[in-house]
């Protein structure tokens, strides 16, 4: 059951400028995502998928339109307020894991809590609990170089979720993984969505990943050209 729209984007436009050259990356785009949804964003290279994610999350500015997350208009806020809102209401998972190499898994996961003012002891406890939730209880004291790519991405997911965000943005989260590791990471994301109703917007170019998702929006030339809801396929088979 849905709790109603968590994300509402209306008439969003994004234009990139280089001297006298202008390229419109997003064209008057409308999108609504309900709380608890798992939504895939697909389309050919250059269609605007990552630009869409960056603009809807407030990482990039927009040239026209409005974006509301949790009832707050991102682009009516000051830059500082938008940064604070993003830190509390959003989590991010990228293709590049973006882990701090000299930190252990638990230190990487607790970092956003410490930056948000959580005391050291509860931050460490919450980080350990989140790593256990994503199946890394045996890796809490390992550094990224001591973990597989799939394990590193699970640390990234734990870091994205540790602050209990309203929405998680995932940009090609399986792009650097082999098929077996990709299946494992997608199992985890689908499980978090199903069991904990975590809202996730996921950019992917992989049609096999897209088949797993209950809703997929397709982009072409900066526009949403299709929006489909369907019964997703179950777990992906591990590679032999």
HUMO-V69807 format. One record per helix or strand of 3 or more residues. SS is the DSSP state (h for helix, s for strand). FROM is the first residue (numbers start at 0). TO is the last residue. If there is no record, write none. Layout:
SS,FROM,TO  SS,FROM,TO
This chain:
s,4,17  s,20,33  s,37,42  h,48,55  s,63,68  h,73,75  h,78,88  s,89,93  h,104,114  h,119,132  h,136,138  h,143,145  h,148,160  s,166,170  h,178,195  s,198,202  h,206,209  s,214,219  s,222,228
